[in-house]
Amino acid sequence: MKILLLSDSHSYIDDRMLEYAKNADEIWHCGDFGSLEVIEKLEKIKPLRGVYGNIDGTEIRKIVPEVLRFKCEEVEVLMIHIGGYPGKYTPLTRQEFIKKKPDLFISGHSHILKAMYDEKNNLLHLNPGAVGKVGWHQMRTMMRFEINGKKIENLEIIELGKK
């Protein structure tokens, strides 16, 4: 399964992002869509999974949840927009870990691209940075990777240029 992972579009979407989306099996968006237009354009290309972020209004919150748990092949995935990262997880994330620890934990919000292995919780943490043009980040980024059975592999950072 080929995954395109993005976050923090803040209502921005361009043809380059959509070209990458065409080569994925699924698109995962970790919140702060900013507008329904982003959701609609991505859904026209490939299946979309996502969570809402702090800037997303009521119409987006009716479509996507705050916390998303799902299984992709044999990998348990947990996605929360404001989730923190290893050693600095938010209370909501820690609460979700008590219910069931995922193999892959994805968050957004910080606009800081991270790929870290959490040895304490035995999981991979990913934050794709920010794909939009709003925020303090300098480089627009997203990630792509593959899930093959229980393996998360071929992780790539995609730089889309300066905002």
C-alpha positions as a printed Julia matrix, in Angstrom:
163×3 Matrix{Float64}:
   0.0    0.0    0.0
   1.53   3.31  -1.12
   0.66   6.19   1.21
   0.96   9.94   0.67
   1.0   11.69   4.06
   0.34  15.38   4.44
  -0.78  17.88   7.03
  -1.46  21.55   7.58
  -2.57  22.5    4.08
  -4.4   25.55   5.48
  -6.7   25.74   2.4
  -3.79  25.47  -0.04
  -3.54  22.79  -2.7
  -1.63  22.84  -5.97
  -1.11  20.66  -9.03
   2.21  19.31  -7.79
   0.59  17.93  -4.63
  -2.16  16.38  -6.75
   0.41  14.73  -9.05
   2.02  13.0   -6.06
  -1.46  11.98  -4.87
  -2.13  10.18  -8.16
   0.78   7.81  -7.47
  -0.51   6.8   -4.02
  -3.02   4.11  -3.11
  -4.34   6.25  -0.26
  -3.9    9.84   0.93
  -3.67  10.51   4.66
  -4.1   14.09   5.91
  -3.33  14.89   9.55
  -5.49  17.96  10.01
  -5.75  21.66   9.35
  -7.3   21.09   5.93
  -8.54  24.67   6.11
 -11.31  24.21   3.56
 -13.67  21.63   2.12
 -12.08  22.26  -1.27
  -8.88  20.52  -0.12
 -10.85  17.46   0.99
 -12.92  17.39  -2.22
  -9.91  17.67  -4.54
  -7.98  14.93  -2.71
 -11.01  12.6   -2.55
 -11.45  12.87  -6.33
  -7.99  11.37  -6.82
  -7.65   8.58  -4.22
  -9.26   7.35  -0.98
  -8.66   9.89   1.79
  -8.27   9.32   5.52
  -7.86  12.23   7.89
  -8.5   14.03  11.15
  -9.54  17.59  11.78
  -7.13  20.18  13.09
  -7.49  23.2   15.32
  -8.26  25.58  12.41
 -10.9   23.32  10.85
 -14.46  24.52  11.24
 -17.72  22.72  11.86
 -18.28  21.55   8.29
 -14.91  19.73   8.25
 -15.41  18.38  11.79
 -18.65  16.76  10.57
 -16.68  14.87   7.91
 -13.5   13.78   9.72
 -12.9   12.86  13.39
 -10.46  14.28  15.95
  -8.92  10.84  16.53
  -8.63   8.21  13.82
  -7.64   4.6   14.42
  -7.47   2.1   11.61
  -5.53  -0.87  10.35
  -3.6   -0.66   7.08
  -2.53  -4.14   6.06
  -1.11  -5.4    9.42
  -0.13  -1.99  10.82
  -2.23  -0.36  13.56
  -2.38   3.38  12.84
  -3.36   6.22  15.17
  -3.72   9.78  13.84
  -4.28  12.93  15.94
  -3.6   16.47  14.7
  -2.23  17.84  18.0
  -0.57  14.69  19.29
   2.95  15.6   20.27
   5.93  13.33  19.69
   8.05  10.79  21.61
   8.75  12.09  25.09
   6.25  14.96  24.66
   2.91  13.37  23.82
  -0.28  15.31  24.55
  -2.73  14.07  27.22
  -5.12  12.91  24.46
  -2.38  10.85  22.81
  -1.32   9.28  26.12
  -4.98   8.43  26.8
  -5.25   6.76  23.37
  -2.04   4.78  24.0
  -3.62   3.36  27.19
  -6.54   2.04  25.11
  -4.19   0.45  22.56
  -0.72   1.36  21.37
  -0.42   1.73  17.61
   2.46   0.6   15.42
   2.39   3.97  13.65
   1.45   7.27  15.31
   0.9   10.29  13.07
   0.49  13.89  14.15
   0.65  17.3   12.52
   0.14  20.81  13.91
   3.77  21.76  14.67
   4.74  22.31  11.01
   7.95  20.44  11.98
   8.75  17.4    9.85
   9.69  14.41  12.04
  10.26  10.72  11.6
  11.22   9.16  14.94
  11.17   5.7   16.42
   9.73   5.65  19.94
  11.56   2.8   21.7
   9.58   3.19  24.93
   6.25   2.63  23.14
   7.63   0.47  20.32
   6.15   2.56  17.51
   7.09   4.81  14.62
   6.07   8.47  14.88
   5.63  10.56  11.73
   4.81  14.23  11.27
   4.89  15.28   7.61
   5.48  18.97   8.4
   3.27  21.44   6.56
   2.23  21.32   2.92
   0.49  24.69   2.92
   1.74  28.26   2.75
   0.51  29.49   6.15
   2.72  29.17   9.24
   6.28  29.69  10.33
   7.82  26.79   8.37
  10.11  27.72   5.48
   9.86  24.57   3.32
   6.57  22.94   2.31
   6.85  19.19   2.96
   4.97  15.92   2.87
   5.94  12.23   3.08
   5.31   9.08   1.18
   5.95   5.52   2.26
   4.76   1.97   1.78
   3.09  -0.46   4.11
   3.8   -4.07   3.24
   2.19  -6.41   5.73
   3.67  -5.39   9.09
   6.51  -3.33   7.54
   6.59   0.44   7.1
   9.24   1.06   4.48
  10.62   3.25   1.69
   9.89   6.46   3.61
  10.57   9.55   1.51
  10.49  13.22   2.39
   9.04  15.36  -0.38
  10.05  19.01  -0.44
   7.64  21.15  -2.44
   9.69  24.31  -2.26
   9.66  27.39  -0.12
   6.29  28.84   0.76
